[in-house]
């Protein structure tokens, strides 16, 4: 009997692959663990961008044009807040507000983020589990040449323009003591293989790996440990990954991605456009697989998911 597979993800790139994986794996055979270090409070509410992106994508209500929020949403509440003088650079639609209101009210009652997330995914009719990386608060901070920015300030307000000198993770409990959520801990104890989605390695995956004992457990997985490169022909498929790689001293390429995951993963999937890098990455000790990793539609997502399934 095959053991289930652990999937680590965050953001739009991760949610695309998760949509494909949902189509080829039964819920009992795969665990989707999502970054929560992007969580931040806006308008007095606890917002979990990566959890919500995955939830909206799996329930087919995501706004594919923006990459965030709910398709067809209105912005009446935000407009009213602006009239009251609120700084509304962080855009939230009315239906999206309802998600954050419910989450915040439950958290304020002492309900864990894991339980609230499970309640929400059931309401959205999602059968596969969506697992927060931790129930403890962990926050991503971008250290620039001028100041230390919260993730959403850096990512949304300043559109990733400031030069990143360092990325740190802290919060109410701090990443040093933050623990994996119960369902994530169960996945770590149950799984023997892993898929790391084509998410930003610094902003989406690193905070998960830095949780208490997570990296050491994954390194000891005996099975296939595969990462899909989020960099194709020197550019990020989505977001600032290539820019941050350059700023932190990495080559923005599938070779650079391999160097980041050296010692963590034993297999890397690179896009067919980067086939020229295969030998160099193999010399680093990886098994290199080549496929079309640009998930432009549902079928492409399923194709990549099926290809990954064949690796286990």
SULMOZI-V764073 format. One line per field, one symbol per residue. ss: DSSP state (H for helix, E for strand, L for the rest). psi: psi as a letter, one per 40 degrees, with the letter a starting at -180 (. if undefined). A space follows every 10 residues. Layout:
# SULMOZI-V764073
ss->???
psi->???
This chain:
# SULMOZI-V764073
ss->LLLLEEEEEL HHHHHHHHHH HHHHLLHHHE EEEELLLLLE EELLEEELHH HHHHHHHHLL LELLLLLLLE LLLLLHHHHH HHHLLLLLLL LLLHHHHHHH HHHHHHHHLL LLHHHHHHHH HHHLLLLLLE EELLLLLLEE EEEELLLEEE HHHHHHHLLL LLLEEEEEEE LLLLLLLLLL LHHHHHHHHH LLEEEELLLL HHHHHHHHHL LLLHHHHHHL LLLLEEEELL EELLEELLLL HHHHHHHLLL LLLHHHHHHH LELLELEEEE EHHHHHHHHH HHLLLLEEEE ELLLLLLHHH HHHHHHHHHL LL
psi->hiiihhhhii addddddddd dddeiideei hhhhheeeii hhfeihhgdd ddddddddef eigdddeiah ieiifddddd dddeeihfdh hhiddddddd ddddddddee hidddddddd dddefhdiih hidieihhhh hhhaddihii dddddddefe dihhdihihi addiddehii iddddddded ieiihhifih ddddddddde ihedddddde heahhhihhe hhfeihdhaf dddddddeei hgiddddddd ehedieihhi idefdeeddd ddeeeihhih ihehgeiddd ddddddddde e.
